[in-house]
């Protein structure tokens, strides 16, 4: 028998790079959450720093420790020391959808930060449950939903919410934002490095903080540092009260979590391809459980397995980075260190990060799909735009006090008079209120049908349309709330689409033909 190889060491040189990757990117996500909840919505510090941030931190700490444990198990099982722990963090696409697609409408509709927070943690908990279920149904769904439909929808979310906000934040303070932007872009899109292989993105972030401080745009404030450990019993009480409020937003929460667990599957499979054979189902279960625990303690955004495992492995990261990152993020949230960081970090630093992430998401959607499916990616990107337009326009209308209450989130609440008033004012509004509810699902449906059309599978297009009819019947799409809508015009539209596609499928190669080498571009 040969000598048994040593287990992966607790800490090694490559873990320093892993810590920088994990901690830096997660901190930026924290700052985006804080800027949105405190700066945009005006939630009190008691909720943001006393509940949301500690809840997120507990979830990330647990996931970081568990992924280190998974790596240790794998190292022991295979008898090799070169195992790298899975990278864990806040799901950036899901974070933006939760903040702008769920929490922001809830905040303006309820006009009560505490009730809106209760609904947000309920949405997060439900999202964790969906992620957990992904360990069971994920492989089945992945085989049946075209990749172009999923990636296209998420790319649309990233582009319309993240990229636009990133550019706007940069130009809101050009003296700070523009220099930070150009240094970051030179690194992330040009591949340049400073001496000692220091990436320009890190220089842009750290240098941007120092630069903004020297110009007096930010300041140092230690007054918020303390001990913030949320009471889980209190969290459960708020969680239960939030379930009733969040029901209309399940059409947003469920599909983004479907994307989230498929993203986890893809990223774990990428780790397997890099040589670390992790159990995909175990990772999904862990993500779901950590997200649900985070929600119980007050967190509002889900966990996921991040991209980048191959790069971390190449840099010889092991398990130490995962342990240290989890502990650092956990205690930073519990000790209130993010109150200090939120005052010190300028908005432009957050902006360049989610601008970069969004553009990468769009590029990846095209890169990882067959060229013939590019049309499916493009079409799937469109429905999230309705969500963005709806939020911006109804927010402006509410601020202007043109109507006495917030406009409804679904199609049924819009009288012809209200819609016509917006259209007459030059607003691109036709169909926006109809596409907003369930926009993510609608994007997946349109992208799926387009991919099947390209593949000459009209029978599958028809089945997809029938799924759309069923979802319309029960209010998952095109409706303000879940229910039964037997007179829904959208259900009728999907049924007609299904009938047409079935008929045309029956006529294939007889009276309805298409050349195999057809190129729509």
One Martini backbone bead per residue (centre of mass of N, CA, C, O) as a GRO file, in nm:
protein
  521
    1UNK     BB    1   0.098   0.036   0.021
    2UNK     BB    2   0.057   0.356  -0.003
    3UNK     BB    3   0.102   0.661   0.094
    4UNK     BB    4  -0.084   0.881   0.258
    5UNK     BB    5  -0.208   1.170   0.196
    6UNK     BB    6  -0.246   1.476   0.283
    7UNK     BB    7  -0.432   1.703   0.394
    8UNK     BB    8  -0.566   1.989   0.374
    9UNK     BB    9  -0.465   2.272   0.475
   10UNK     BB   10  -0.580   2.525   0.666
   11UNK     BB   11  -0.329   2.703   0.553
   12UNK     BB   12  -0.231   2.901   0.263
   13UNK     BB   13  -0.110   3.118   0.040
   14UNK     BB   14  -0.367   3.117  -0.158
   15UNK     BB   15  -0.575   3.234   0.060
   16UNK     BB   16  -0.533   3.535   0.021
   17UNK     BB   17  -0.677   3.561  -0.252
   18UNK     BB   18  -0.947   3.440  -0.157
   19UNK     BB   19  -1.009   3.658   0.053
   20UNK     BB   20  -1.013   3.901  -0.136
   21UNK     BB   21  -1.242   3.800  -0.312
   22UNK     BB   22  -1.464   3.744  -0.096
   23UNK     BB   23  -1.463   4.000   0.083
   24UNK     BB   24  -1.476   4.232  -0.121
   25UNK     BB   25  -1.738   4.147  -0.278
   26UNK     BB   26  -1.924   4.130  -0.028
   27UNK     BB   27  -1.893   4.418   0.072
   28UNK     BB   28  -2.022   4.551  -0.171
   29UNK     BB   29  -2.299   4.421  -0.129
   30UNK     BB   30  -2.350   4.544   0.144
   31UNK     BB   31  -2.338   4.843   0.048
   32UNK     BB   32  -2.580   4.821  -0.141
   33UNK     BB   33  -2.787   4.749   0.071
   34UNK     BB   34  -2.744   4.999   0.248
   35UNK     BB   35  -2.795   5.218   0.031
   36UNK     BB   36  -3.088   5.130  -0.025
   37UNK     BB   37  -3.219   5.115   0.263
   38UNK     BB   38  -3.107   5.392   0.374
   39UNK     BB   39  -3.084   5.597   0.130
   40UNK     BB   40  -3.352   5.538  -0.037
   41UNK     BB   41  -3.570   5.431   0.192
   42UNK     BB   42  -3.503   5.502   0.506
   43UNK     BB   43  -3.418   5.301   0.698
   44UNK     BB   44  -3.354   5.215   0.999
   45UNK     BB   45  -3.082   5.112   1.180
   46UNK     BB   46  -3.222   4.883   1.335
   47UNK     BB   47  -3.266   4.719   1.074
   48UNK     BB   48  -3.004   4.728   0.911
   49UNK     BB   49  -2.780   4.686   1.156
   50UNK     BB   50  -2.964   4.496   1.357
   51UNK     BB   51  -3.067   4.273   1.114
   52UNK     BB   52  -2.978   4.247   0.821
   53UNK     BB   53  -2.665   4.230   0.847
   54UNK     BB   54  -2.647   4.002   1.060
   55UNK     BB   55  -2.806   3.795   0.894
   56UNK     BB   56  -2.616   3.782   0.655
   57UNK     BB   57  -2.361   3.705   0.822
   58UNK     BB   58  -2.457   3.435   0.930
   59UNK     BB   59  -2.499   3.298   0.656
   60UNK     BB   60  -2.202   3.336   0.550
   61UNK     BB   61  -2.057   3.195   0.778
   62UNK     BB   62  -2.188   2.916   0.748
   63UNK     BB   63  -2.111   2.867   0.449
   64UNK     BB   64  -1.805   2.892   0.479
   65UNK     BB   65  -1.775   2.659   0.684
   66UNK     BB   66  -1.914   2.434   0.517
   67UNK     BB   67  -1.727   2.442   0.266
   68UNK     BB   68  -1.479   2.361   0.426
   69UNK     BB   69  -1.594   2.088   0.516
   70UNK     BB   70  -1.631   1.972   0.231
   71UNK     BB   71  -1.330   1.987   0.158
   72UNK     BB   72  -1.228   1.802   0.382
   73UNK     BB   73  -1.387   1.554   0.294
   74UNK     BB   74  -1.268   1.534   0.008
   75UNK     BB   75  -0.972   1.507   0.094
   76UNK     BB   76  -1.016   1.245   0.256
   77UNK     BB   77  -1.146   1.069   0.035
   78UNK     BB   78  -0.896   1.130  -0.190
   79UNK     BB   79  -0.610   1.192  -0.065
   80UNK     BB   80  -0.580   1.523  -0.103
   81UNK     BB   81  -0.436   1.869  -0.079
   82UNK     BB   82  -0.581   2.022  -0.357
   83UNK     BB   83  -0.829   2.150  -0.224
   84UNK     BB   84  -1.110   2.367  -0.297
   85UNK     BB   85  -1.323   2.577  -0.185
   86UNK     BB   86  -1.616   2.702  -0.214
   87UNK     BB   87  -1.755   2.989  -0.318
   88UNK     BB   88  -1.916   3.234  -0.109
   89UNK     BB   89  -2.230   3.432  -0.140
   90UNK     BB   90  -2.394   3.681  -0.259
   91UNK     BB   91  -2.646   3.713  -0.485
   92UNK     BB   92  -2.644   3.958  -0.710
   93UNK     BB   93  -2.900   3.927  -0.884
   94UNK     BB   94  -3.090   3.863  -0.644
   95UNK     BB   95  -3.039   4.123  -0.490
   96UNK     BB   96  -3.160   4.322  -0.698
   97UNK     BB   97  -3.440   4.195  -0.713
   98UNK     BB   98  -3.509   4.223  -0.414
   99UNK     BB   99  -3.468   4.530  -0.386
  100UNK     BB  100  -3.638   4.630  -0.661
  101UNK     BB  101  -3.878   4.398  -0.689
  102UNK     BB  102  -3.967   4.386  -0.370
  103UNK     BB  103  -3.886   4.598  -0.146
  104UNK     BB  104  -3.961   4.866  -0.282
  105UNK     BB  105  -4.265   4.815  -0.334
  106UNK     BB  106  -4.330   4.749  -0.039
  107UNK     BB  107  -4.250   5.017   0.087
  108UNK     BB  108  -4.453   5.199  -0.082
  109UNK     BB  109  -4.715   5.036  -0.012
  110UNK     BB  110  -4.689   5.024   0.319
  111UNK     BB  111  -4.536   5.254   0.483
  112UNK     BB  112  -4.351   5.024   0.651
  113UNK     BB  113  -4.049   4.910   0.738
  114UNK     BB  114  -4.122   4.666   0.922
  115UNK     BB  115  -4.319   4.526   0.727
  116UNK     BB  116  -4.128   4.513   0.486
  117UNK     BB  117  -3.916   4.341   0.632
  118UNK     BB  118  -4.096   4.100   0.692
  119UNK     BB  119  -4.147   4.036   0.392
  120UNK     BB  120  -3.847   4.004   0.311
  121UNK     BB  121  -3.780   3.758   0.494
  122UNK     BB  122  -3.995   3.579   0.370
  123UNK     BB  123  -3.878   3.581   0.085
  124UNK     BB  124  -3.602   3.464   0.165
  125UNK     BB  125  -3.707   3.200   0.286
  126UNK     BB  126  -3.847   3.099   0.032
  127UNK     BB  127  -3.590   3.102  -0.137
  128UNK     BB  128  -3.446   2.884   0.032
  129UNK     BB  129  -3.655   2.662  -0.023
  130UNK     BB  130  -3.614   2.658  -0.328
  131UNK     BB  131  -3.315   2.593  -0.320
  132UNK     BB  132  -3.351   2.324  -0.176
  133UNK     BB  133  -3.535   2.197  -0.399
  134UNK     BB  134  -3.314   2.208  -0.622
  135UNK     BB  135  -3.179   1.937  -0.529
  136UNK     BB  136  -3.421   1.779  -0.676
  137UNK     BB  137  -3.525   1.956  -0.951
  138UNK     BB  138  -3.287   2.081  -1.107
  139UNK     BB  139  -3.199   1.869  -1.325
  140UNK     BB  140  -3.474   1.865  -1.468
  141UNK     BB  141  -3.485   2.170  -1.547
  142UNK     BB  142  -3.213   2.194  -1.697
  143UNK     BB  143  -3.301   2.000  -1.937
  144UNK     BB  144  -3.574   2.189  -2.026
  145UNK     BB  145  -3.424   2.464  -2.006
  146UNK     BB  146  -3.290   2.685  -2.184
  147UNK     BB  147  -3.007   2.860  -2.138
  148UNK     BB  148  -3.088   3.122  -2.286
  149UNK     BB  149  -3.335   3.190  -2.105
  150UNK     BB  150  -3.189   3.223  -1.836
  151UNK     BB  151  -2.948   3.410  -1.913
  152UNK     BB  152  -3.116   3.633  -2.047
  153UNK     BB  153  -3.283   3.722  -1.804
  154UNK     BB  154  -3.042   3.789  -1.618
  155UNK     BB  155  -2.911   3.991  -1.812
  156UNK     BB  156  -3.147   4.189  -1.801
  157UNK     BB  157  -3.125   4.252  -1.503
  158UNK     BB  158  -2.832   4.348  -1.503
  159UNK     BB  159  -2.858   4.575  -1.710
  160UNK     BB  160  -3.109   4.746  -1.598
  161UNK     BB  161  -3.009   4.761  -1.291
  162UNK     BB  162  -2.688   4.759  -1.272
  163UNK     BB  163  -2.557   4.911  -1.511
  164UNK     BB  164  -2.718   5.172  -1.501
  165UNK     BB  165  -2.662   5.243  -1.205
  166UNK     BB  166  -2.358   5.254  -1.234
  167UNK     BB  167  -2.340   5.486  -1.438
  168UNK     BB  168  -2.508   5.694  -1.281
  169UNK     BB  169  -2.326   5.703  -1.025
  170UNK     BB  170  -2.069   5.800  -1.161
  171UNK     BB  171  -2.213   6.075  -1.289
  172UNK     BB  172  -2.306   6.207  -1.014
  173UNK     BB  173  -1.970   6.203  -0.949
  174UNK     BB  174  -1.720   6.263  -1.164
  175UNK     BB  175  -1.462   6.320  -0.996
  176UNK     BB  176  -1.482   6.033  -0.871
  177UNK     BB  177  -1.602   5.819  -1.079
  178UNK     BB  178  -1.426   5.835  -1.344
  179UNK     BB  179  -1.145   5.744  -1.241
  180UNK     BB  180  -1.241   5.475  -1.123
  181UNK     BB  181  -1.359   5.356  -1.382
  182UNK     BB  182  -1.104   5.349  -1.568
  183UNK     BB  183  -0.927   5.168  -1.391
  184UNK     BB  184  -1.119   4.926  -1.377
  185UNK     BB  185  -1.151   4.877  -1.687
  186UNK     BB  186  -0.852   4.819  -1.750
  187UNK     BB  187  -0.861   4.554  -1.586
  188UNK     BB  188  -1.133   4.389  -1.664
  189UNK     BB  189  -1.097   4.444  -1.998
  190UNK     BB  190  -0.762   4.447  -2.039
  191UNK     BB  191  -0.568   4.287  -1.813
  192UNK     BB  192  -0.417   4.459  -1.636
  193UNK     BB  193  -0.112   4.507  -1.430
  194UNK     BB  194   0.049   4.556  -1.157
  195UNK     BB  195   0.275   4.520  -0.961
  196UNK     BB  196   0.245   4.207  -0.816
  197UNK     BB  197  -0.037   4.153  -0.952
  198UNK     BB  198  -0.215   4.407  -0.927
  199UNK     BB  199  -0.532   4.491  -0.963
  200UNK     BB  200  -0.711   4.766  -1.069
  201UNK     BB  201  -0.968   4.713  -0.905
  202UNK     BB  202  -0.833   4.737  -0.629
  203UNK     BB  203  -0.722   5.021  -0.676
  204UNK     BB  204  -0.997   5.154  -0.724
  205UNK     BB  205  -1.114   5.092  -0.448
  206UNK     BB  206  -0.893   5.192  -0.255
  207UNK     BB  207  -0.826   5.460  -0.400
  208UNK     BB  208  -1.120   5.570  -0.397
  209UNK     BB  209  -1.141   5.598  -0.092
  210UNK     BB  210  -0.904   5.791  -0.052
  211UNK     BB  211  -0.989   6.009  -0.255
  212UNK     BB  212  -1.266   6.078  -0.128
  213UNK     BB  213  -1.153   6.156   0.149
  214UNK     BB  214  -0.962   6.389   0.053
  215UNK     BB  215  -1.231   6.546  -0.075
  216UNK     BB  216  -1.476   6.503   0.146
  217UNK     BB  217  -1.699   6.273   0.070
  218UNK     BB  218  -1.592   6.129   0.321
  219UNK     BB  219  -1.596   5.949   0.646
  220UNK     BB  220  -1.516   5.894   0.983
  221UNK     BB  221  -1.720   5.647   1.179
  222UNK     BB  222  -1.752   5.482   1.508
  223UNK     BB  223  -2.048   5.501   1.642
  224UNK     BB  224  -2.177   5.215   1.523
  225UNK     BB  225  -2.008   5.045   1.695
  226UNK     BB  226  -2.096   4.707   1.803
  227UNK     BB  227  -2.351   4.485   1.923
  228UNK     BB  228  -2.528   4.265   1.679
  229UNK     BB  229  -2.780   4.039   1.795
  230UNK     BB  230  -3.029   3.879   1.680
  231UNK     BB  231  -3.350   3.769   1.750
  232UNK     BB  232  -3.497   3.479   1.646
  233UNK     BB  233  -3.779   3.505   1.770
  234UNK     BB  234  -3.841   3.778   1.644
  235UNK     BB  235  -3.794   3.682   1.352
  236UNK     BB  236  -4.023   3.472   1.341
  237UNK     BB  237  -4.255   3.667   1.389
  238UNK     BB  238  -4.200   3.840   1.134
  239UNK     BB  239  -4.209   3.610   0.933
  240UNK     BB  240  -4.509   3.532   0.971
  241UNK     BB  241  -4.625   3.819   0.898
  242UNK     BB  242  -4.486   3.827   0.604
  243UNK     BB  243  -4.632   3.606   0.436
  244UNK     BB  244  -4.899   3.764   0.372
  245UNK     BB  245  -4.755   4.007   0.214
  246UNK     BB  246  -4.568   3.841  -0.010
  247UNK     BB  247  -4.747   3.680  -0.211
  248UNK     BB  248  -4.744   3.873  -0.476
  249UNK     BB  249  -4.406   3.815  -0.496
  250UNK     BB  250  -4.363   3.516  -0.597
  251UNK     BB  251  -4.318   3.582  -0.907
  252UNK     BB  252  -4.021   3.674  -0.827
  253UNK     BB  253  -3.889   3.482  -0.621
  254UNK     BB  254  -3.901   3.203  -0.760
  255UNK     BB  255  -3.743   3.251  -1.031
  256UNK     BB  256  -3.479   3.362  -0.903
  257UNK     BB  257  -3.429   3.091  -0.746
  258UNK     BB  258  -3.406   2.914  -0.987
  259UNK     BB  259  -3.160   3.051  -1.091
  260UNK     BB  260  -2.988   3.014  -0.835
  261UNK     BB  261  -2.977   2.695  -0.839
  262UNK     BB  262  -2.853   2.681  -1.122
  263UNK     BB  263  -2.602   2.841  -1.056
  264UNK     BB  264  -2.499   2.644  -0.848
  265UNK     BB  265  -2.476   2.404  -1.033
  266UNK     BB  266  -2.275   2.528  -1.234
  267UNK     BB  267  -2.050   2.600  -1.025
  268UNK     BB  268  -2.006   2.310  -0.923
  269UNK     BB  269  -1.944   2.188  -1.201
  270UNK     BB  270  -1.694   2.366  -1.243
  271UNK     BB  271  -1.542   2.243  -1.004
  272UNK     BB  272  -1.536   1.959  -1.118
  273UNK     BB  273  -1.379   2.036  -1.379
  274UNK     BB  274  -1.126   2.138  -1.190
  275UNK     BB  275  -1.118   1.863  -0.969
  276UNK     BB  276  -1.375   1.906  -0.767
  277UNK     BB  277  -1.602   1.656  -0.637
  278UNK     BB  278  -1.885   1.779  -0.578
  279UNK     BB  279  -2.197   1.789  -0.434
  280UNK     BB  280  -2.459   1.946  -0.563
  281UNK     BB  281  -2.689   1.891  -0.362
  282UNK     BB  282  -2.543   1.979  -0.103
  283UNK     BB  283  -2.500   2.274  -0.187
  284UNK     BB  284  -2.803   2.344  -0.216
  285UNK     BB  285  -2.887   2.279   0.068
  286UNK     BB  286  -2.693   2.478   0.205
  287UNK     BB  287  -2.798   2.735   0.077
  288UNK     BB  288  -3.090   2.711   0.176
  289UNK     BB  289  -3.035   2.696   0.483
  290UNK     BB  290  -2.868   2.958   0.513
  291UNK     BB  291  -3.092   3.144   0.408
  292UNK     BB  292  -3.306   3.073   0.626
  293UNK     BB  293  -3.135   3.159   0.866
  294UNK     BB  294  -3.090   3.448   0.779
  295UNK     BB  295  -3.393   3.526   0.787
  296UNK     BB  296  -3.442   3.474   1.090
  297UNK     BB  297  -3.214   3.710   1.155
  298UNK     BB  298  -3.287   3.935   0.891
  299UNK     BB  299  -3.235   3.857   0.613
  300UNK     BB  300  -3.284   3.948   0.234
  301UNK     BB  301  -3.057   3.763   0.097
  302UNK     BB  302  -2.914   3.522  -0.089
  303UNK     BB  303  -2.730   3.247  -0.129
  304UNK     BB  304  -2.425   3.127  -0.301
  305UNK     BB  305  -2.239   2.993  -0.551
  306UNK     BB  306  -1.967   3.104  -0.691
  307UNK     BB  307  -1.770   3.214  -0.903
  308UNK     BB  308  -1.412   3.110  -0.939
  309UNK     BB  309  -1.285   2.831  -0.870
  310UNK     BB  310  -1.063   2.796  -1.083
  311UNK     BB  311  -0.896   3.046  -0.994
  312UNK     BB  312  -0.848   2.953  -0.701
  313UNK     BB  313  -0.703   2.691  -0.775
  314UNK     BB  314  -0.474   2.821  -0.937
  315UNK     BB  315  -0.392   2.992  -0.665
  316UNK     BB  316  -0.398   2.777  -0.422
  317UNK     BB  317  -0.653   2.747  -0.275
  318UNK     BB  318  -0.837   2.627   0.000
  319UNK     BB  319  -0.994   2.658   0.324
  320UNK     BB  320  -0.907   2.917   0.478
  321UNK     BB  321  -1.062   3.138   0.319
  322UNK     BB  322  -1.347   3.040   0.405
  323UNK     BB  323  -1.317   3.068   0.708
  324UNK     BB  324  -1.219   3.364   0.729
  325UNK     BB  325  -1.443   3.499   0.563
  326UNK     BB  326  -1.678   3.409   0.738
  327UNK     BB  327  -1.578   3.540   1.003
  328UNK     BB  328  -1.538   3.830   0.909
  329UNK     BB  329  -1.830   3.879   0.807
  330UNK     BB  330  -1.974   3.799   1.063
  331UNK     BB  331  -1.834   4.003   1.268
  332UNK     BB  332  -1.883   4.262   1.108
  333UNK     BB  333  -2.193   4.250   1.144
  334UNK     BB  334  -2.206   4.211   1.465
  335UNK     BB  335  -2.006   4.484   1.513
  336UNK     BB  336  -2.071   4.726   1.298
  337UNK     BB  337  -1.854   4.782   1.057
  338UNK     BB  338  -2.056   4.887   0.826
  339UNK     BB  339  -2.095   5.171   0.936
  340UNK     BB  340  -1.808   5.261   0.867
  341UNK     BB  341  -1.799   5.185   0.559
  342UNK     BB  342  -2.049   5.353   0.456
  343UNK     BB  343  -1.892   5.632   0.519
  344UNK     BB  344  -1.617   5.565   0.341
  345UNK     BB  345  -1.768   5.464   0.085
  346UNK     BB  346  -1.825   5.538  -0.226
  347UNK     BB  347  -2.061   5.483  -0.468
  348UNK     BB  348  -1.857   5.427  -0.708
  349UNK     BB  349  -1.745   5.159  -0.601
  350UNK     BB  350  -2.006   5.002  -0.631
  351UNK     BB  351  -2.064   5.070  -0.928
  352UNK     BB  352  -1.822   4.923  -1.066
  353UNK     BB  353  -1.899   4.640  -0.971
  354UNK     BB  354  -2.197   4.616  -1.093
  355UNK     BB  355  -2.112   4.685  -1.379
  356UNK     BB  356  -1.921   4.452  -1.423
  357UNK     BB  357  -2.113   4.219  -1.354
  358UNK     BB  358  -2.329   4.284  -1.569
  359UNK     BB  359  -2.153   4.263  -1.825
  360UNK     BB  360  -2.067   3.973  -1.776
  361UNK     BB  361  -2.352   3.854  -1.786
  362UNK     BB  362  -2.409   3.931  -2.078
  363UNK     BB  363  -2.164   3.794  -2.209
  364UNK     BB  364  -2.219   3.507  -2.095
  365UNK     BB  365  -2.491   3.457  -2.232
  366UNK     BB  366  -2.351   3.436  -2.514
  367UNK     BB  367  -2.100   3.253  -2.467
  368UNK     BB  368  -2.276   2.994  -2.332
  369UNK     BB  369  -2.412   2.993  -2.615
  370UNK     BB  370  -2.541   2.925  -2.891
  371UNK     BB  371  -2.547   3.121  -3.165
  372UNK     BB  372  -2.843   3.045  -3.256
  373UNK     BB  373  -2.951   3.161  -2.950
  374UNK     BB  374  -2.930   3.476  -2.940
  375UNK     BB  375  -3.230   3.554  -2.971
  376UNK     BB  376  -3.320   3.432  -2.700
  377UNK     BB  377  -3.152   3.615  -2.524
  378UNK     BB  378  -3.268   3.890  -2.620
  379UNK     BB  379  -3.570   3.836  -2.552
  380UNK     BB  380  -3.528   3.763  -2.244
  381UNK     BB  381  -3.426   4.065  -2.167
  382UNK     BB  382  -3.692   4.245  -2.182
  383UNK     BB  383  -3.900   4.213  -1.939
  384UNK     BB  384  -3.724   4.354  -1.710
  385UNK     BB  385  -3.781   4.640  -1.818
  386UNK     BB  386  -4.068   4.664  -1.705
  387UNK     BB  387  -3.987   4.665  -1.411
  388UNK     BB  388  -3.821   4.925  -1.424
  389UNK     BB  389  -4.032   5.120  -1.541
  390UNK     BB  390  -4.245   5.085  -1.327
  391UNK     BB  391  -4.081   5.179  -1.082
  392UNK     BB  392  -4.005   5.463  -1.189
  393UNK     BB  393  -4.288   5.575  -1.263
  394UNK     BB  394  -4.448   5.522  -0.997
  395UNK     BB  395  -4.251   5.678  -0.822
  396UNK     BB  396  -4.291   5.955  -0.961
  397UNK     BB  397  -4.595   5.971  -0.924
  398UNK     BB  398  -4.594   5.955  -0.615
  399UNK     BB  399  -4.417   6.210  -0.569
  400UNK     BB  400  -4.623   6.401  -0.733
  401UNK     BB  401  -4.921   6.333  -0.645
  402UNK     BB  402  -5.133   6.247  -0.872
  403UNK     BB  403  -5.197   6.018  -0.689
  404UNK     BB  404  -5.309   5.901  -0.375
  405UNK     BB  405  -5.175   5.622  -0.464
  406UNK     BB  406  -5.024   5.355  -0.528
  407UNK     BB  407  -4.975   5.179  -0.784
  408UNK     BB  408  -5.037   4.892  -0.907
  409UNK     BB  409  -4.869   4.581  -0.994
  410UNK     BB  410  -5.095   4.506  -1.191
  411UNK     BB  411  -5.310   4.488  -1.456
  412UNK     BB  412  -5.605   4.527  -1.324
  413UNK     BB  413  -5.549   4.824  -1.183
  414UNK     BB  414  -5.578   4.946  -1.481
  415UNK     BB  415  -5.719   5.190  -1.614
  416UNK     BB  416  -5.767   5.343  -1.907
  417UNK     BB  417  -5.718   5.628  -1.794
  418UNK     BB  418  -5.438   5.589  -1.669
  419UNK     BB  419  -5.291   5.479  -1.915
  420UNK     BB  420  -5.364   5.715  -2.109
  421UNK     BB  421  -5.222   5.938  -1.949
  422UNK     BB  422  -4.938   5.826  -1.988
  423UNK     BB  423  -4.937   5.811  -2.298
  424UNK     BB  424  -5.004   6.116  -2.347
  425UNK     BB  425  -4.721   6.193  -2.192
  426UNK     BB  426  -4.504   5.985  -2.344
  427UNK     BB  427  -4.527   5.705  -2.223
  428UNK     BB  428  -4.398   5.380  -2.220
  429UNK     BB  429  -4.693   5.172  -2.141
  430UNK     BB  430  -4.767   4.957  -2.323
  431UNK     BB  431  -4.767   4.657  -2.128
  432UNK     BB  432  -4.605   4.704  -1.866
  433UNK     BB  433  -4.820   4.613  -1.646
  434UNK     BB  434  -4.830   4.316  -1.775
  435UNK     BB  435  -4.512   4.236  -1.750
  436UNK     BB  436  -4.419   4.285  -1.460
  437UNK     BB  437  -4.571   4.041  -1.366
  438UNK     BB  438  -4.345   3.794  -1.407
  439UNK     BB  439  -4.094   3.877  -1.586
  440UNK     BB  440  -3.904   3.636  -1.555
  441UNK     BB  441  -4.094   3.419  -1.666
  442UNK     BB  442  -4.148   3.554  -1.936
  443UNK     BB  443  -3.855   3.543  -2.031
  444UNK     BB  444  -3.833   3.235  -2.026
  445UNK     BB  445  -4.061   3.175  -2.223
  446UNK     BB  446  -3.958   3.336  -2.469
  447UNK     BB  447  -3.679   3.203  -2.484
  448UNK     BB  448  -3.780   2.913  -2.516
  449UNK     BB  449  -3.945   2.947  -2.774
  450UNK     BB  450  -3.714   3.053  -2.949
  451UNK     BB  451  -3.526   2.807  -2.926
  452UNK     BB  452  -3.733   2.600  -3.044
  453UNK     BB  453  -3.766   2.735  -3.316
  454UNK     BB  454  -3.470   2.711  -3.405
  455UNK     BB  455  -3.490   2.380  -3.353
  456UNK     BB  456  -3.760   2.277  -3.483
  457UNK     BB  457  -3.980   2.269  -3.206
  458UNK     BB  458  -4.309   2.324  -3.203
  459UNK     BB  459  -4.411   2.136  -2.981
  460UNK     BB  460  -4.250   2.283  -2.752
  461UNK     BB  461  -4.378   2.555  -2.789
  462UNK     BB  462  -4.664   2.465  -2.715
  463UNK     BB  463  -4.600   2.369  -2.430
  464UNK     BB  464  -4.497   2.641  -2.328
  465UNK     BB  465  -4.767   2.790  -2.377
  466UNK     BB  466  -4.927   2.614  -2.176
  467UNK     BB  467  -4.769   2.706  -1.933
  468UNK     BB  468  -4.848   3.004  -1.962
  469UNK     BB  469  -5.152   2.956  -1.925
  470UNK     BB  470  -5.133   2.835  -1.641
  471UNK     BB  471  -4.990   3.078  -1.507
  472UNK     BB  472  -5.221   3.278  -1.575
  473UNK     BB  473  -5.456   3.141  -1.429
  474UNK     BB  474  -5.281   3.168  -1.134
  475UNK     BB  475  -5.104   3.452  -1.141
  476UNK     BB  476  -4.785   3.436  -1.204
  477UNK     BB  477  -4.875   3.606  -1.457
  478UNK     BB  478  -5.016   3.924  -1.525
  479UNK     BB  479  -5.066   3.956  -1.204
  480UNK     BB  480  -5.106   4.091  -0.884
  481UNK     BB  481  -5.212   3.797  -0.794
  482UNK     BB  482  -5.287   3.518  -0.671
  483UNK     BB  483  -5.510   3.288  -0.855
  484UNK     BB  484  -5.816   3.278  -1.048
  485UNK     BB  485  -5.820   3.337  -1.425
  486UNK     BB  486  -6.043   3.243  -1.665
  487UNK     BB  487  -6.046   3.551  -1.824
  488UNK     BB  488  -5.771   3.567  -1.927
  489UNK     BB  489  -5.616   3.701  -2.205
  490UNK     BB  490  -5.343   3.553  -2.172
  491UNK     BB  491  -5.442   3.267  -2.171
  492UNK     BB  492  -5.566   3.284  -2.452
  493UNK     BB  493  -5.309   3.355  -2.602
  494UNK     BB  494  -5.150   3.096  -2.530
  495UNK     BB  495  -5.353   2.894  -2.648
  496UNK     BB  496  -5.334   2.993  -2.938
  497UNK     BB  497  -5.036   2.943  -2.971
  498UNK     BB  498  -5.047   2.638  -2.920
  499UNK     BB  499  -5.237   2.564  -3.151
  500UNK     BB  500  -5.065   2.671  -3.385
  501UNK     BB  501  -4.809   2.497  -3.326
  502UNK     BB  502  -4.941   2.221  -3.357
  503UNK     BB  503  -5.034   2.254  -3.648
  504UNK     BB  504  -4.752   2.321  -3.770
  505UNK     BB  505  -4.620   2.059  -3.678
  506UNK     BB  506  -4.805   1.867  -3.850
  507UNK     BB  507  -4.695   2.024  -4.128
  508UNK     BB  508  -4.430   1.914  -4.138
  509UNK     BB  509  -4.285   1.830  -4.439
  510UNK     BB  510  -4.535   1.933  -4.616
  511UNK     BB  511  -4.670   2.255  -4.593
  512UNK     BB  512  -4.430   2.308  -4.362
  513UNK     BB  513  -4.118   2.464  -4.421
  514UNK     BB  514  -3.755   2.446  -4.342
  515UNK     BB  515  -3.442   2.514  -4.362
  516UNK     BB  516  -3.162   2.389  -4.203
  517UNK     BB  517  -2.969   2.657  -4.295
  518UNK     BB  518  -3.105   2.876  -4.144
  519UNK     BB  519  -3.043   3.240  -4.114
  520UNK     BB  520  -3.153   3.526  -3.932
  521UNK     BB  521  -2.890   3.726  -3.986
   0.00000   0.00000   0.00000
